[in-house]
Amino acid sequence: MQIMGMPISIHVRSADLDASTVAQGVQEAFDIVREADLLFSTYQHISEVSRIRRSELEPAQADPLVGQVITLCQQAGELTEGTFTRPPARR
């Protein structure tokens, strides 16, 4: 399966690999990665991060997870005296 433009696989070790809980867990993991891609991809035109960078979406209107990451990025920038900063919006 390709997500985020690269092959993604999950390897499971279990006594019962045919269990429905295993399949459900794997599906949920793939769903989380797909959701992250839709929110944070800098390559997907429709992602929230791409829309924020183009000033089409205000960070306060984005998914709460995006807001958390923006806050953490700002904290990292402060703690590292600017070594890690969020790139400016593209116009």
RAMO-V408930 format. One record per residue. OMEGA is omega in degrees with one decimal (NA if undefined). D_FIRST is the distance of its C-alpha to the first C-alpha in Angstrom with 2 decimals. Layout:
omega,d_first
OMEGA,D_FIRST
OMEGA,D_FIRST
This chain:
omega,d_first
178.3,0.00
175.1,3.80
-178.5,6.59
177.7,10.10
179.7,9.76
178.9,8.21
179.0,5.61
175.7,5.60
177.3,6.78
178.5,9.83
-174.1,12.79
171.9,15.48
-178.4,19.11
176.0,21.21
-178.2,24.14
-178.1,22.58
179.6,18.83
-178.1,19.36
-179.8,20.79
178.9,19.72
177.1,19.88
179.7,17.16
179.2,14.75
178.9,16.07
178.2,15.71
178.8,12.05
179.3,11.55
178.0,14.00
177.0,12.40
178.3,9.15
179.1,11.87
180.0,13.83
177.1,11.39
178.8,10.91
178.0,14.69
178.6,15.40
179.8,13.71
179.7,15.86
-164.7,18.85
-176.5,18.82
173.1,17.03
-178.9,19.73
179.5,17.84
-177.8,17.27
-174.1,20.67
-177.4,20.49
-179.6,19.63
178.3,22.66
178.2,23.10
179.6,23.23
176.3,25.67
-179.0,27.76
178.0,27.97
-179.0,29.30
176.0,31.69
-178.2,30.37
176.3,29.70
179.1,31.97
179.8,30.44
179.7,32.53
-177.2,30.86
175.7,27.29
-179.6,25.32
178.4,27.25
176.6,24.44
177.6,24.69
178.2,28.43
-179.6,28.10
177.4,26.11
178.7,28.70
179.0,31.45
177.4,30.01
177.9,29.67
177.7,33.28
178.3,34.39
177.4,32.75
179.4,34.57
-177.6,37.82
-178.4,37.52
179.9,36.80
174.0,39.41
179.2,37.01
177.7,34.89
179.7,31.77
177.7,32.05
179.0,29.98
179.6,30.05
178.1,32.40
175.4,31.36
-179.8,30.94
NA,33.51
